[in-house]
Amino acid sequence: MIQSVKSIPAFDNKQQYATIEAEVSAAVLEVLASGRYIGGPAVNSFEQAFAAYHDVAECIACNSGTDALYLALRAFDIGAEDEVITTPFTFIATSEVVSAVGAKPVFVDVDASTYNLNLQQVAAAITPKTKAIIPVHLFGQPVDMTALMELAKQHNLKVIEDCAQSTGATWDGKKVGSIGDIGCFSFYPTKNLGGCGDGGAIATNNPEIAARMRVIKNHGQSNQYHYNEIGVNSRLDCIQAVILQIKLRYLDNWNAKRKAIASRYHHFLSQIPGIITPQELTGGEGVWNQYTIRILDGKREEQRKKLQDMGVNTMVYYPMPLHLQPVYQELGYKLGQLLVSEELSKEVTSLPMFPELSEEQQDQVIYAVKEVIS
Ligand SMILES: *Cc1c(COP(=O)(O)O)cnc(C)c1O
């Protein structure tokens, strides 16, 4: 029997904060004392550091990952009558922005082993109205960007990468978000590079598109108090910028720790009947925002409860695929139409995953999963 039944959270960022508290407090106090809270050197400096990290020409900081995606669609003038292909097995923000600009999200199914877009299905869904594809590097795992870019090129489509869960992941040696036309990032606290509040950023190598996004995120202002188009207010606060710039220096180290935890989970759990562990495509390196297993035979809820009784808290991302959400009823998708996503939504369970998860805690997770599931 297990001795300690101390509860392990699915996610915890208090320990991480403790390791950088002195640096972060000093930087935040400096901003407070400076009197400059919006824009200026703190934000410019973070944008430069984030662009350099991704080896891209431009980074634009904004208020959230959702805004980053919205600004990307606006920059390409995607709107009414346009279609954007994406996955239904993601957070609502990915498709919400497509609807927000007046375009139509077209959902295609995912691959059962990577949980990411099935590229054959993407190809089959392209119509003359298709303007863009939004691949999501879900749970930190990169999409096959070589194949996706090839497909997009053939059909002259824009690629907007949703990197909200995958900051630091690579495909073919390149950082995700630097491969498509635009990369969109979130700094929501649970992401791999998480701030102390909301935040987001856009990466691109296209200077014209970058300039356009800077205008739209600043109320559509072309020159001071002159507006050529309707924009929004989407800014990253100076306080978030200095915190994120500190955390960016630790990101590779934290991602390496997530990778080590994932390897251990894989080593001990991949042979257990009754569950399926996640597969990584060769060609990419994921950053494990989540370690998400599938619990088979309709036993997820019962087994999650048992895991919880043994101190192991899990999460379900996502319990209902987007094509079946009430808000998208008008799009006319039917139950059974995107079967892999529908099955995954009934089976997926994310195990505790954060860089500071100790070996002892990992052992407790592994022990509990083996005990409950086999
Ligand atoms: C978190 C997330 C977003 C949105 O980011 P916010 O910063 O919360 O707006 C978009 N897409 C995916 C896949 C996400 O996980």
The ligand as an SDF file (V2000), in Angstrom:
LIG
                    3D

 15 15  0  0  0  0  0  0  0  0999 V2000
   -4.9390   28.9320  -23.9170 C   0  0  0  0  0  0  0  0  0  0  0  0
   -5.2530   28.7060  -25.3390 C   0  0  0  0  0  0  0  0  0  0  0  0
   -5.6570   29.7560  -26.1860 C   0  0  0  0  0  0  0  0  0  0  0  0
   -6.0170   31.1120  -25.6970 C   0  0  0  0  0  0  0  0  0  0  0  0
   -5.0870   31.7770  -24.9510 O   0  0  0  0  0  0  0  0  0  0  0  0
   -5.5410   32.9150  -23.9070 P   0  0  0  0  0  0  0  0  0  0  0  0
   -4.2570   33.5830  -23.5820 O   0  0  0  0  0  0  0  0  0  0  0  0
   -6.1560   32.2150  -22.7460 O   0  0  0  0  0  0  0  0  0  0  0  0
   -6.4850   33.8110  -24.6030 O   0  0  0  0  0  0  0  0  0  0  0  0
   -5.8070   29.4810  -27.5240 C   0  0  0  0  0  0  0  0  0  0  0  0
   -5.6120   28.2480  -28.0250 N   0  0  0  0  0  0  0  0  0  0  0  0
   -5.2520   27.2220  -27.2390 C   0  0  0  0  0  0  0  0  0  0  0  0
   -5.0340   25.8800  -27.8580 C   0  0  0  0  0  0  0  0  0  0  0  0
   -5.0930   27.4100  -25.8700 C   0  0  0  0  0  0  0  0  0  0  0  0
   -4.7530   26.3720  -25.1010 O   0  0  0  0  0  0  0  0  0  0  0  0
  1  2  1  0
  2  3  1  0
  2 14  2  0
  3  4  1  0
  3 10  2  0
  4  5  1  0
  5  6  1  0
  6  7  2  0
  6  8  1  0
  6  9  1  0
 10 11  1  0
 11 12  2  0
 12 13  1  0
 12 14  1  0
 14 15  1  0
M  END
$$$$
